[in-house]
Amino acid sequence: MCYFLFMLYVTTAVCSPAFLIDGKMATESCDAVNMDPDMELLSDEELEREAESFKEQGNAFYVKKDYAEAFNYYTKAIDMCPKNASYYGNRAATLMMLCRYRDALEDCQQAVRLDNTFIKGHLREGKCHLLLGNAMAASRCFQRVLELESDNSQAQQEVKNAESILEYERMAEIGFEKRDFRMVVFCMDRALDSASACHKFKILKAECLALLGRYPEAQSVASDILRMDSTNADALYVRGLCLYYEDCIDKAVQFFVQALRMAPDHDKARLACRNAKALKAKKEEGNKAFKEGNYEAACELYSEALTIDPNNIKTNAKLYCNRATVGSKLKKLEQAIEDCTKAIKLDETYIKAYLRRAQCYMDTEQYEEAVRDYEKVYQTEKTKEHKQLLKNSQLELKKSKRKDYYKILGVDKNATEEEIKKAYRKRALLHHPDRHSGASAEVQKEEEKKFKEVGEAFSVLSDAKKKSRYDTGQDLEDDGMNMGDFDANNIFKAFFGGPGGFSFEASGPGNFFFQFG
C-alpha cells in the first residue's frame, strides 16, 4: 500500500496537470525534477524506512523549534506512509506549536482513527478541542485516555480544566442574562486561560466590554479576530457595536450590514442595525424641532429617543443633555439639572453636561454646586473661557454668603436711588426699637437686629462707591467701613432730620403715631 501511494505522490505532486495530454503523462515535461528511477522500485519496507527518515528529520527540526521545516518533513513522511498514526500525531504537535489548532485537530482525529489506542493522539485531540473552546468534546478525549491509562496525570488535569471551562460558560450565561457584564468578562478571561484560541469566548468578552463602555479593549479583541478571519460575522458585529456606542452611527451601520451579509440570520446585528437607524432618526428630529424653536416637541422627541436603546451610553448622555437644554429654555431648571445629572452619570467625561448643569445652578442661585461643576470643567479643560466661568461662579458664591442688602430693603438690584430711600424709610420705621418698646424682650431683640440691618443696607446702597464695591463682590472693609461698629441710629437720625426731629408716641395699646418736629 505504501508503495502504491508513493507512486501516486510522485506522479501527482511533481507533475503539473498542464502536462497531461490526452490522458497520458508527457514524461519529457518532468525533466526539471531530479528523480531517482530506482525509487519507483522501492518495496513497502524501504518506503517505510524512507518515511522514518523524514520523520526523524522532522523531529530534529522540532527540537530546534523550526516548526515550519518540521511540518514539511512530517508531511513527506505522511505522503509516503499515510497509514502511520504517529506521523499525524507528530505533525499535529507541530501545527499546535504554530497555533494552527483546527488543522492540528484534523491530524489528531486522523491519528486516532488509524489507531484508537494512540494515547498521545487522544491527548492532543482533547487539547485542541480545549484550546478551541469545545470543552465537552475535549472531556470525551481525555476520558478515552483514562480508559486506556487510568493513572495518566495529564488527562486527569485536563479533565478538570474542561470542567472549569464548562462552569465558567454556565456562569457567564447567567451573568449575561442578569446584565452583569463584569462577571461575564471575568468568566471569559478565566476560560480563555485554557481556551486561548476560542473565538466564541473572545467575542462574548468583547461584546460585554462594549456594553461596559470599554470600547478600546472591545475593539482590540474584535480587530484581532478580523485580522485572522475578515468574514467573521460576530467580530464584525462587535466592531459595529463599539462604533455605535461611541455615537459613530453611520460607520456602525456599515459594519452591521456587513455582518448580516456574512450571516443573514445574525439576530444581534439585525437588532443593533435597526436601533442605530431609529436612534439617529429620532435624535435628528429632536434637533430640528429645537432649532425651529418648538421646544415642547423637541423635549418629547428626545424622550422617545431615550427609550430606544438603554445600552447606548454616549448617545443617551447626549440626549439627556439636549433635553436639559430644552428644559432651560422652558424655564424648567430643576428638570434640566436632573437631566444633566443623568447625562454625567452615563458619561463622567461629558464636559457639555457639566457646563449646562453649572449654568442652571447659577440661574437657581445654587452657587456652591455651580463652583463645583466649573472646577471640574476647568481641571479637565484649562481654557480662558472656563477659567472666567469659574471665577464668576466663585464671585457669586462669595456674594451669596454676605448679607443681601437688596433683600433686606426689599428692592430689586436695579433699584434707583429714590426707590432705595423710599424702601429704607418704610423698613426703618417698621423695625425701629421705640416702636416695639412694649413687646417682649425676645421680639425687641429681633426688631433691633432688623433695624440695624436696614440701616447697614441703606448706608451701603445709598453710597455710589460702596454700592459699586458691594455689587462687584469686593470687601467693604477695604473701604474703611467696619460693619461690626456700625450705628444704625445715626443713619436714622440723619435721614429723619437729627435729634428731636422724629418720635414714636402711643395712642393706645398696640397703636403708634409718628410725630415730626
Phi and psi in degrees as a GROMACS rama.xvg file:
@    title "Ramachandran Plot"
@    xaxis  label "Phi"
@    yaxis  label "Psi"
@TYPE xy
-60.396  -37.0003  CYS-2
-63.8237  -46.9429  TYR-3
-59.9487  -46.666  PHE-4
-68.3984  -32.6455  LEU-5
-64.0987  -43.4075  PHE-6
-61.8014  -39.6441  MET-7
-64.0061  -41.3703  LEU-8
-60.4005  -44.4179  TYR-9
-63.2631  -44.5097  VAL-10
-76.8552  -30.6608  THR-11
-94.9366  -36.6542  THR-12
-78.57  -24.8728  ALA-13
-95.1107  -39.3865  VAL-14
-97.6863  132.438  CYS-15
-75.695  146.799  SER-16
-58.4552  -20.5983  PRO-17
-63.7492  -17.9119  ALA-18
-98.237  11.6135  PHE-19
-89.5891  120.17  LEU-20
-120.249  115.581  ILE-21
53.3362  36.7653  ASP-22
81.274  0.0448431  GLY-23
-111.119  146.474  LYS-24
-77.9072  128.068  MET-25
-83.6812  91.9017  ALA-26
-62.2311  -27.6173  THR-27
-66.9328  -15.7506  GLU-28
-80.2429  -8.63293  SER-29
-98.8353  14.2201  CYS-30
-60.0633  -27.5195  ASP-31
-69.5571  -14.7533  ALA-32
-101.131  124.12  VAL-33
-83.982  93.6096  ASN-34
-106.075  143.284  MET-35
-85.7571  113.061  ASP-36
-55.72  -25.8797  PRO-37
-71.1968  -19.2683  ASP-38
-59.6221  -32.1094  MET-39
-66.7673  -17.2673  GLU-40
-103.427  7.83849  LEU-41
-66.6526  142.541  LEU-42
-81.0711  170.001  SER-43
-56.8177  -40.2885  ASP-44
-64.321  -41.0508  GLU-45
-69.4977  -37.3051  GLU-46
-63.9455  -39.0391  LEU-47
-64.8966  -38.5583  GLU-48
-64.2362  -39.837  ARG-49
-65.524  -40.8799  GLU-50
-63.3515  -40.5838  ALA-51
-62.8256  -36.6908  GLU-52
-62.4471  -43.8958  SER-53
-61.878  -41.7487  PHE-54
-61.1875  -43.757  LYS-55
-64.008  -38.5005  GLU-56
-65.4684  -39.3956  GLN-57
-60.5459  -41.8208  GLY-58
-60.7002  -40.6248  ASN-59
-63.4492  -43.4785  ALA-60
-67.8698  -33.6717  PHE-61
-62.8694  -44.0809  TYR-62
-61.9565  -35.3656  VAL-63
-78.6869  -0.679588  LYS-64
65.2763  23.2919  LYS-65
-93.7186  77.3461  ASP-66
-69.9469  -28.3803  TYR-67
-64.6523  -45.1687  ALA-68
-69.5801  -38.3261  GLU-69
-58.6918  -43.4317  ALA-70
-58.3012  -43.5561  PHE-71
-61.1008  -44.0362  ASN-72
-72.8496  -36.1086  TYR-73
-64.9151  -36.3411  TYR-74
-63.527  -41.1294  THR-75
-61.5498  -40.4756  LYS-76
-63.9144  -41.7339  ALA-77
-65.3546  -40.3954  ILE-78
-61.9591  -32.5816  ASP-79
-79.8623  -41.0178  MET-80
-134.994  79.7977  CYS-81
-73.1738  3.52784  PRO-82
-102.822  9.3096  LYS-83
-96.1218  112.318  ASN-84
-63.2972  -35.6174  ALA-85
-66.1526  -31.6625  SER-86
-63.4689  -43.1903  TYR-87
-64.5617  -37.3018  TYR-88
-63.6016  -42.5108  GLY-89
-66.5727  -42.4852  ASN-90
-65.9514  -35.287  ARG-91
-61.5513  -41.0827  ALA-92
-62.0118  -39.8634  ALA-93
-65.4303  -44.8312  THR-94
-62.2685  -35.2445  LEU-95
-65.0846  -38.3755  MET-96
-68.4907  -24.3912  MET-97
-88.9037  5.2757  LEU-98
62.7421  25.1897  CYS-99
-99.3731  71.1733  ARG-100
-70.4512  -32.8255  TYR-101
-69.1475  -41.403  ARG-102
-65.0735  -40.3117  ASP-103
-62.0459  -39.8043  ALA-104
-60.0098  -41.6185  LEU-105
-61.9838  -42.0194  GLU-106
-65.6233  -40.8282  ASP-107
-61.1264  -44.065  CYS-108
-64.7021  -37.2874  GLN-109
-66.9062  -38.9916  GLN-110
-61.4184  -46.1207  ALA-111
-76.9648  -20.1689  VAL-112
-68.0264  -37.5302  ARG-113
-74.2409  -32.7308  LEU-114
-146.717  98.4646  ASP-115
-71.7135  -7.13985  ASN-116
-101.278  8.48972  THR-117
-77.0836  96.0041  PHE-118
-61.3729  -46.0305  ILE-119
-61.3584  -34.6917  LYS-120
-63.6409  -45.1767  GLY-121
-65.5059  -40.3429  HIS-122
-62.5605  -44.0381  LEU-123
-69.8274  -36.2485  ARG-124
-62.356  -45.6693  GLU-125
-61.3908  -40.4755  GLY-126
-64.9783  -39.2299  LYS-127
-63.521  -45.3581  CYS-128
-57.9125  -42.7475  HIS-129
-64.6273  -46.4915  LEU-130
-62.4231  -31.7479  LEU-131
-87.2883  0.210811  LEU-132
89.5497  7.62558  GLY-133
-95.9317  80.3791  ASN-134
-68.1692  -33.9895  ALA-135
-64.631  -47.9416  MET-136
-63.8566  -39.2255  ALA-137
-61.3545  -43.8671  ALA-138
-60.6331  -39.4797  SER-139
-63.2085  -38.7906  ARG-140
-64.7846  -43.7314  CYS-141
-70.2585  -32.8975  PHE-142
-65.2976  -36.7151  GLN-143
-63.3503  -39.4051  ARG-144
-61.1207  -43.5185  VAL-145
-67.786  -27.2358  LEU-146
-66.9765  -35.8041  GLU-147
-82.0029  -31.1769  LEU-148
-150.079  90.4174  GLU-149
-62.535  -24.5828  SER-150
-101.21  20.4575  ASP-151
-70.481  108.756  ASN-152
-67.5538  -34.4734  SER-153
-64.4281  -43.7104  GLN-154
-64.988  -39.4047  ALA-155
-60.9524  -43.5768  GLN-156
-67.6446  -40.5228  GLN-157
-68.2511  -30.7621  GLU-158
-61.9289  -41.8194  VAL-159
-64.2281  -40.5337  LYS-160
-62.1622  -41.2068  ASN-161
-63.7639  -41.8585  ALA-162
-64.0404  -38.1199  GLU-163
-63.4407  -42.6703  SER-164
-62.0759  -43.5769  ILE-165
-60.977  -37.5627  LEU-166
-69.7929  -41.0095  GLU-167
-65.4015  -35.7826  TYR-168
-62.6223  -43.5999  GLU-169
-63.3035  -45.4968  ARG-170
-64.067  -38.4953  MET-171
-65.6616  -38.9166  ALA-172
-62.9416  -43.4666  GLU-173
-65.3541  -43.3637  ILE-174
-61.2516  -40.4402  GLY-175
-65.4646  -41.3224  PHE-176
-62.8976  -34.1787  GLU-177
-88.2478  2.84113  LYS-178
60.8725  29.5248  ARG-179
-93.2103  76.5559  ASP-180
-69.5015  -27.6854  PHE-181
-64.198  -40.0242  ARG-182
-63.1338  -40.5309  MET-183
-63.1577  -44.9488  VAL-184
-60.3761  -43.0709  VAL-185
-59.2243  -47.9836  PHE-186
-63.6232  -41.5994  CYS-187
-68.3187  -35.865  MET-188
-61.7465  -43.0188  ASP-189
-67.4626  -40.9296  ARG-190
-65.307  -38.6496  ALA-191
-69.7703  -14.6745  LEU-192
-60.0039  -35.1144  ASP-193
-104.256  -22.91  SER-194
-118.226  59.0499  ALA-195
-66.1105  -17.2622  SER-196
-104.199  13.1438  ALA-197
-83.3347  108.814  CYS-198
-66.808  -34.0926  HIS-199
-61.0088  -44.5483  LYS-200
-66.3558  -40.6641  PHE-201
-64.7752  -40.6407  LYS-202
-65.3067  -43.4044  ILE-203
-63.3999  -41.3829  LEU-204
-61.5922  -46.1025  LYS-205
-63.3956  -40.4484  ALA-206
-61.8188  -43.2449  GLU-207
-70.3226  -34.4968  CYS-208
-62.0871  -39.6015  LEU-209
-64.5696  -41.2802  ALA-210
-67.6335  -23.5077  LEU-211
-88.1914  -1.94334  LEU-212
83.0785  10.791  GLY-213
-94.2582  66.7608  ARG-214
-65.2449  -44.0467  TYR-215
-57.8898  -40.6857  PRO-216
-65.7251  -43.4148  GLU-217
-63.8759  -43.5076  ALA-218
-62.7948  -38.6913  GLN-219
-61.6711  -44.6692  SER-220
-64.1137  -47.6743  VAL-221
-63.5146  -40.829  ALA-222
-65.4884  -37.7687  SER-223
-60.0597  -42.0511  ASP-224
-67.7494  -41.8349  ILE-225
-66.4425  -27.3164  LEU-226
-66.5423  -32.3159  ARG-227
-86.696  -30.3693  MET-228
-147.809  94.3839  ASP-229
-69.5483  -10.0813  SER-230
-102.818  8.17483  THR-231
-68.6924  108.621  ASN-232
-62.4114  -38.7876  ALA-233
-64.3718  -42.1547  ASP-234
-67.0649  -38.794  ALA-235
-61.9942  -40.9626  LEU-236
-61.7534  -46.78  TYR-237
-65.2464  -39.6292  VAL-238
-60.729  -43.0381  ARG-239
-65.6072  -37.2051  GLY-240
-62.4934  -41.3123  LEU-241
-61.764  -45.4275  CYS-242
-64.1033  -40.4004  LEU-243
-61.2832  -44.54  TYR-244
-75.0674  -15.3882  TYR-245
-94.7186  13.1892  GLU-246
66.9662  26.2223  ASP-247
-101.93  69.5035  CYS-248
-67.6722  -40.4886  ILE-249
-61.2965  -45.4619  ASP-250
-66.4287  -37.0077  LYS-251
-61.1398  -44.5003  ALA-252
-59.0168  -38.0601  VAL-253
-60.1441  -42.5521  GLN-254
-68.8964  -38.7245  PHE-255
-63.582  -42.0362  PHE-256
-63.2542  -41.3159  VAL-257
-64.7723  -39.6954  GLN-258
-62.269  -40.3261  ALA-259
-69.6055  -27.6218  LEU-260
-66.6109  -40.9733  ARG-261
-72.5436  -34.5255  MET-262
-143.137  87.6199  ALA-263
-56.9798  -21.2703  PRO-264
-99.3616  19.7135  ASP-265
-76.2744  95.9466  HIS-266
-62.9303  -40.1735  ASP-267
-65.3057  -40.8785  LYS-268
-65.8825  -38.6386  ALA-269
-65.2876  -44.8592  ARG-270
-64.9556  -43.8956  LEU-271
-63.6744  -38.7924  ALA-272
-64.418  -43.0467  CYS-273
-64.5693  -44.0056  ARG-274
-62.9011  -41.6801  ASN-275
-61.2258  -45.2605  ALA-276
-66.6861  -41.6904  LYS-277
-66.4779  -40.7828  ALA-278
-65.0229  -44.0261  LEU-279
-62.0186  -44.8945  LYS-280
-63.8088  -44.6594  ALA-281
-67.5279  -39.9709  LYS-282
-63.6351  -42.5213  LYS-283
-65.941  -35.223  GLU-284
-63.6854  -42.1946  GLU-285
-63.8178  -42.0028  GLY-286
-62.437  -39.8191  ASN-287
-64.819  -44.7823  LYS-288
-61.9991  -39.2163  ALA-289
-63.8509  -45.9664  PHE-290
-62.9367  -29.4986  LYS-291
-83.5866  -0.986446  GLU-292
81.681  9.98109  GLY-293
-91.8598  76.7461  ASN-294
-69.1484  -37.0552  TYR-295
-62.4312  -43.7057  GLU-296
-66.2088  -40.2457  ALA-297
-61.4534  -42.5318  ALA-298
-60.2536  -43.4774  CYS-299
-65.9607  -41.0711  GLU-300
-67.5063  -41.3634  LEU-301
-64.0252  -37.0712  TYR-302
-64.9408  -40.6664  SER-303
-65.166  -40.1863  GLU-304
-62.419  -34.9524  ALA-305
-66.758  -17.5037  LEU-306
-89.0734  -8.6569  THR-307
-71.0287  -47.9014  ILE-308
-149.097  98.8803  ASP-309
-65.9928  -14.99  PRO-310
-80.6812  -16.0974  ASN-311
-82.9324  85.8752  ASN-312
-62.4117  -51.1908  ILE-313
-66.0717  -45.7263  LYS-314
-65.0745  -41.3221  THR-315
-65.9844  -34.3611  ASN-316
-61.3513  -41.8599  ALA-317
-67.0966  -37.7381  LYS-318
-64.9075  -42.0314  LEU-319
-61.8746  -42.3532  TYR-320
-66.2784  -39.6264  CYS-321
-61.9889  -42.1811  ASN-322
-66.9895  -32.3538  ARG-323
-65.0495  -39.0714  ALA-324
-62.0645  -41.5213  THR-325
-62.6535  -43.0934  VAL-326
-59.7247  -39.8474  GLY-327
-67.435  -34.5368  SER-328
-66.1792  -34.355  LYS-329
-87.361  6.32682  LEU-330
64.2749  23.4178  LYS-331
-97.4234  71.909  LYS-332
-69.9313  -38.1087  LEU-333
-65.7718  -39.1072  GLU-334
-64.9674  -39.3013  GLN-335
-63.4608  -42.2033  ALA-336
-61.3826  -42.5371  ILE-337
-62.3699  -42.1274  GLU-338
-66.554  -39.2237  ASP-339
-62.051  -40.74  CYS-340
-62.6013  -39.9848  THR-341
-65.0345  -39.6878  LYS-342
-62.8494  -43.3192  ALA-343
-68.5052  -34.56  ILE-344
-63.159  -35.8016  LYS-345
-76.1843  -36.8998  LEU-346
-141.447  98.2449  ASP-347
-69.3926  -10.7411  GLU-348
-98.7456  7.04011  THR-349
-81.3565  91.5505  TYR-350
-60.3542  -40.1368  ILE-351
-59.1951  -37.5376  LYS-352
-67.759  -39.7275  ALA-353
-62.4306  -43.5227  TYR-354
-64.5333  -42.4113  LEU-355
-64.2324  -44.0618  ARG-356
-66.563  -39.8684  ARG-357
-60.6552  -41.1861  ALA-358
-65.2566  -39.0217  GLN-359
-64.7001  -38.6562  CYS-360
-63.3072  -40.1271  TYR-361
-62.9559  -43.6762  MET-362
-66.35  -25.6467  ASP-363
-102.038  12.3993  THR-364
60.2904  31.428  GLU-365
-98.4607  73.8653  GLN-366
-71.3338  -34.347  TYR-367
-62.0678  -42.8208  GLU-368
-65.6522  -38.727  GLU-369
-63.2726  -44.8477  ALA-370
-59.8847  -42.848  VAL-371
-60.172  -43.3347  ARG-372
-68.5414  -42.968  ASP-373
-65.9291  -34.3989  TYR-374
-62.7554  -41.7311  GLU-375
-61.4487  -43.2647  LYS-376
-64.0135  -45.991  VAL-377
-67.9401  -33.4112  TYR-378
-64.8822  -32.3926  GLN-379
-83.8754  -44.0281  THR-380
-131.874  99.056  GLU-381
-82.5403  73.1207  LYS-382
-101.68  162.119  THR-383
-61.6355  -40.4239  LYS-384
-61.8465  -45.8065  GLU-385
-67.5166  -34.0975  HIS-386
-64.4743  -41.0501  LYS-387
-67.9375  -40.3547  GLN-388
-61.3821  -42.0998  LEU-389
-63.4392  -44.1716  LEU-390
-61.3738  -42.8509  LYS-391
-63.2952  -42.066  ASN-392
-67.5017  -38.3958  SER-393
-64.4415  -37.1739  GLN-394
-64.8426  -45.1038  LEU-395
-64.9  -34.7019  GLU-396
-65.2255  -44.1218  LEU-397
-61.8036  -43.6811  LYS-398
-64.5171  -35.6381  LYS-399
-69.3625  -23.2786  SER-400
-82.7532  -11.7068  LYS-401
-87.4385  171.223  ARG-402
-65.3335  138.385  LYS-403
-90.5158  95.6607  ASP-404
-65.2603  -32.7272  TYR-405
-65.4837  -41.6716  TYR-406
-67.9784  -38.3005  LYS-407
-60.9568  -40.8508  ILE-408
-84.4268  -13.332  LEU-409
75.3872  34.9719  GLY-410
-124.063  163.784  VAL-411
-76.8263  158.973  ASP-412
-67.0468  -17.5363  LYS-413
-101.601  18.4244  ASN-414
-62.4589  146.388  ALA-415
-80.4025  169.492  THR-416
-60.6627  -39.4305  GLU-417
-67.1396  -39.7494  GLU-418
-66.3029  -35.6972  GLU-419
-67.3324  -41.7655  ILE-420
-63.472  -45.0534  LYS-421
-61.9129  -41.0564  LYS-422
-67.6861  -38.9634  ALA-423
-63.9804  -44.5343  TYR-424
-54.7675  -46.9581  ARG-425
-65.7471  -46.9922  LYS-426
-72.9405  -36.0905  ARG-427
-64.8265  -43.8685  ALA-428
-66.1642  -34.1047  LEU-429
-68.0725  -36.4502  LEU-430
-108.895  8.03137  HIS-431
-60.5457  133.35  HIS-432
-54.9949  -37.3526  PRO-433
-62.2431  -30.7603  ASP-434
-68.2889  -22.6264  ARG-435
-115.22  26.9661  HIS-436
-65.54  -23.4069  SER-437
-94.2886  0.945966  GLY-438
-83.4775  175.209  ALA-439
-67.5261  163.324  SER-440
-61.145  -35.9855  ALA-441
-67.1857  -44.1377  GLU-442
-66.2353  -41.3741  VAL-443
-59.1597  -41.9566  GLN-444
-64.7943  -41.3512  LYS-445
-67.8085  -43.1311  GLU-446
-67.8086  -35.5511  GLU-447
-63.7838  -39.1214  GLU-448
-63.295  -45.2077  LYS-449
-65.8746  -36.8542  LYS-450
-62.1749  -42.2373  PHE-451
-65.689  -41.2323  LYS-452
-64.3708  -38.2671  GLU-453
-63.43  -44.9826  VAL-454
-63.6856  -41.0444  GLY-455
-62.3641  -43.8937  GLU-456
-63.7391  -43.7574  ALA-457
-65.9594  -39.283  PHE-458
-63.5832  -29.4752  SER-459
-84.5637  -50.461  VAL-460
-73.3851  -17.6885  LEU-461
-89.1373  -7.28394  SER-462
-106.554  116.665  ASP-463
-56.8488  -42.421  ALA-464
-67.7154  -46.9784  LYS-465
-64.8412  -39.1394  LYS-466
-62.0792  -40.6882  LYS-467
-63.7508  -43.9762  SER-468
-64.2347  -40.9818  ARG-469
-63.6808  -44.8078  TYR-470
-64.9631  -29.6756  ASP-471
-94.0665  6.76554  THR-472
80.8575  12.432  GLY-473
-80.7107  153.587  GLN-474
-73.5831  127.972  ASP-475
-71.6889  -24.066  LEU-476
-61.9992  -27.9963  GLU-477
-66.5016  -16.8232  ASP-478
-96.745  10.2067  ASP-479
84.6506  14.0438  GLY-480
-104.954  112.273  MET-481
-101.096  105.043  ASN-482
-69.9771  -17.6426  MET-483
-69.4705  -28.0454  GLY-484
-101.192  15.0133  ASP-485
-71.1183  137.599  PHE-486
-115.465  105.86  ASP-487
-67.6189  -26.6792  ALA-488
-64.4494  -36.3246  ASN-489
-63.5614  -41.8908  ASN-490
-62.8444  -42.8091  ILE-491
-63.4001  -45.6063  PHE-492
-65.1669  -40.3123  LYS-493
-65.6346  -38.7796  ALA-494
-70.7807  -38.8823  PHE-495
-98.9466  9.77872  PHE-496
104.097  13.672  GLY-497
86.8473  -172.502  GLY-498
-59.5823  137.315  PRO-499
76.4452  0.435801  GLY-500
-85.5757  -12.8056  GLY-501
-158.218  140.471  PHE-502
-153.422  155.532  SER-503
-100.614  136.593  PHE-504
-134.39  139.883  GLU-505
-84.2211  140.31  ALA-506
-116.894  10.4617  SER-507
154.395  170.413  GLY-508
-56.3223  121.415  PRO-509
76.9847  2.24092  GLY-510
-114.133  141.767  ASN-511
-135.005  150.99  PHE-512
-132.81  154.326  PHE-513
-100.364  134.595  PHE-514
-122.453  123.226  GLN-515
-101.64  140.242  PHE-516
